[in-house]
Amino acid sequence: MNIDFVFKIAAIGIIVAVLNQLLIRSGREEQAMMTTLAGLIVVLMMIIGQISVLFDTIKDLFAL
């Protein structure tokens, strides 16, 4: 895992936080919640890909 991956997750977090605040201040709490959930799902999907790579590396390391 390189530092670009961490920066991508941080950028998504910042964008979601800004959108969340804008939507809450405009009275759209439901859309703000959906935006937050969408950001969380995107980040989790990115992390699942990295966990898969980790398991493949461990499998190759121990020759399983």
N, C-alpha and C positions, 0 to 999 in steps of 0.2 A: 504494500500500500504506500503510495507516495503522497506528498503534501498537496498535490492538486486535488486529490479526492477530498481531503479535509476542507480545502477552500471551497469546493463545490457545495458541500454540505452547509458550510457557513453562509454561503451566498443564498442558498435556498432558505435558510433560517431567517436571514435578514429581510429577504423579499416577502416571505410569509408574514413576518412580524409587522412590516410596514403596511401591507395590504389588510392585515387584521385590524390594525388601529384605524386605518381609513374607513373601513367598513363599519366598525363599531361606532365611530364618531358620526357617521351618516345615518345611523339608526338601523343598520342591516346586520343584526347580530347573527341571524341564521346563516347568511352568506359568509360571515367572518368565521364561524365555526366550520363550515364546509371547506373554506380555504385552508384553515389550519389542518384539518384532517387530510386534505389532498397533499399538502406539503409533507405531513408525517408519512403518508403512504409512499410518496416518491422517495423520501430518504430511506425508509425501510427497504424498499425494493433495491436501492443502490447498495445497501449494507448486506442484503441477502446474497447478492452477486459476489461480494468480497468474502463472505463467509464460505461460500462454495469454493472459491479459489483457495482459501485457507485449508479446508478439509482435503482438497486434492493435493496440496503441498504436503500435508501431514501424511496422507496415504502414500505418496511417493517416497517420502523420507523414511518411513518404516517399512516400505516395500510390502504393503498389505494387499 
